[in-house]
Amino acid sequence: MAKQKTKSAISKDPVVKELEAIKRLLMLSLLKEGVKQKVIAYALQMDQADVSDMMPVREIKKALSK
């Protein structure tokens, strides 16, 4: 039986890190365009709480308004 990778082992994978960075950039671009977090979560097939954890909307909107 093959061992399952733990979340900490997976997050060390450079490919996974790169894909997560790309996902964050996509989410940032969508937020900047005014797309709601709920829609972003649906489009990326993610739970809205996960989107919120990755991209705290209030902080991002505050930074973008500067």
Secondary structure, DSSP 8 states (H G I E B T S, - for coil): ------HHHHHT-HHHHHHHHHHHHHHHHHHHTT--HHHHHHHTT--HHHHHHHS-HHHHHHHHT-
